[in-house]
Amino acid sequence: MFTHYDRPHIASLCEKAGLLQRALEHYTDLYDIKRAVVHTHLLKSDWLVNFFGTLSVEDTIECLKTMLQVSNEIVIENKPQLDLFSDFLGKHSAKPSSCCSSCHKVS
């Protein structure tokens, strides 16, 4: 019986097999995520935007910076979806009083 699920190992195997979406779903380390996320031509842009929604705002911004460093074409291809996501990023990086109550715990 299996008693341990090695997420990083499974993610690495998925990445090597070209299953980047599955790899990104398993990675937890930002370095690994940034390495895989630059191959956006293999990912559906809707899925990519949803994936960014699972990351913290800071991690998402780091991924976008990495994508820009690799190629501006990546961001241009996904611009319509990223525009929608930028509204989310802006709203959720704001002060708790200007954001929705579900994102920040107000004491």
Number of C-alpha atoms within 10 A of each C-alpha: 3 4 5 6 8 9 14 16 13 15 23 20 15 18 19 11 10 13 16 22 20 15 25 23 14 19 20 14 10 14 11 17 20 20 14 20 22 20 13 17 12 12 14 11 17 12 12 17 18 12 15 19 14 11 14 13 16 11 15 20 15 15 22 19 13 15 20 15 11 13 11 10 12 17 18 11 13 17 14 12 16 20 12 11 16 14 10 14 19 11 15 17 15 12 10 15 9 10 15 13 10 8 11 14 8 8 3
